[in-house]
Amino acid sequence: MKHHIFNSFWGIYFTLCLMAFIWPIAGIANKIEPTIGGLPFFFAWYILWVLLIFGGSVVMYLWDQRRERGGISR
């Protein structure tokens, strides 16, 4: 995978994750009910996206390290 495709993919991924935290998309989650795991939906929404960003960061780091070592062709 080319370096610019790698950067574009992760840029789009993290932009979408960021959009989940701000007005246009976060308005969907602006509810108290239902509760998920005892948390209002609003808090569960943000915890979900924080976990997705963390997971994406770990995958991106490992993928980039493997690519730099020559495990994946550029």
C-alpha positions in Angstrom: 0.0 0.0 0.0 1.4 3.4 -0.9 2.3 5.8 1.8 -0.2 8.5 0.7 -3.1 5.9 0.7 -2.1 4.8 4.2 -2.2 8.4 5.4 -5.4 9.2 3.6 -7.2 6.1 5.1 -6.2 7.0 8.6 -6.9 10.7 8.1 -10.5 9.9 7.0 -10.9 7.3 9.9 -9.8 9.8 12.6 -11.9 12.6 11.0 -15.0 10.5 11.2 -14.2 9.6 14.8 -13.7 13.3 15.6 -17.1 14.1 13.9 -18.8 11.7 16.4 -17.8 14.0 19.2 -19.1 17.3 17.8 -22.4 18.8 16.9 -23.7 17.2 13.7 -23.3 13.6 14.7 -23.2 13.9 18.5 -26.7 15.3 18.3 -27.9 11.7 17.6 -26.6 10.6 21.0 -28.0 13.5 23.0 -30.4 11.3 24.9 -30.6 10.1 28.5 -32.6 6.9 27.6 -31.8 4.1 26.9 -29.1 3.3 29.4 -26.2 1.1 28.3 -24.4 -0.6 31.1 -26.0 1.7 33.6 -24.7 4.8 31.7 -26.9 7.2 29.9 -26.7 6.8 26.1 -24.9 10.1 25.8 -22.0 8.9 28.0 -21.9 5.4 26.4 -21.7 7.1 23.0 -18.5 9.0 24.0 -16.9 5.9 25.6 -17.6 3.9 22.5 -15.8 6.5 20.3 -12.9 6.9 22.7 -12.4 3.1 22.5 -12.7 3.1 18.7 -10.0 5.9 18.5 -7.8 4.0 20.9 -8.2 0.8 18.9 -7.5 2.6 15.6 -4.4 4.2 17.0 -3.0 0.9 18.1 -3.8 -0.7 14.7 -2.3 2.3 12.9 0.9 2.2 15.0 1.4 -1.5 14.6 0.7 -1.3 10.8 3.1 1.6 10.4 5.8 -0.2 12.3 5.4 -3.3 10.3 5.4 -1.3 7.0 8.6 0.5 8.1 10.4 -2.8 8.8 9.6 -4.0 5.3 6.8 -6.4 6.3 4.4 -4.7 3.9 5.6 -3.4 0.5 5.3 0.3 -0.1 
